[in-house]
Amino acid sequence: MYGQTTYFQHLLHAGGNGFILIWLGVTSIIHAIVPAWYAATSANGVATLYFKFVKDNIQPAIQEHVRKLQGK
């Protein structure tokens, strides 16, 4: 998928993920003000994105970055 996407597909994919990250940031700020609200939203969202884009990614550069972060 990564080398063969059109500009529009990339725009939708990257833009959609950007808005998800913005939403997770907003929920974190709200949670900081009112701890009972959005208690796990940000953590669950980040974990979901991690598994979606990093852990299961087959790109060699991404895999190398993950190994460096894990100290391997």
Rosetta blueprint (number, residue, H / E / L):
1 M L
2 Y L
3 G L
4 Q L
5 T L
6 T L
7 Y H
8 F H
9 Q H
10 H H
11 L H
12 L H
13 H H
14 A H
15 G H
16 G H
17 N H
18 G H
19 F H
20 I H
21 L H
22 I H
23 W H
24 L H
25 G H
26 V H
27 T H
28 S H
29 I H
30 I H
31 H H
32 A H
33 I H
34 V L
35 P L
36 A L
37 W L
38 Y L
39 A L
40 A L
41 T H
42 S H
43 A H
44 N H
45 G H
46 V H
47 A H
48 T H
49 L H
50 Y H
51 F H
52 K H
53 F H
54 V H
55 K H
56 D L
57 N L
58 I L
59 Q L
60 P H
61 A H
62 I H
63 Q H
64 E H
65 H H
66 V H
67 R H
68 K H
69 L H
70 Q L
71 G L
72 K L
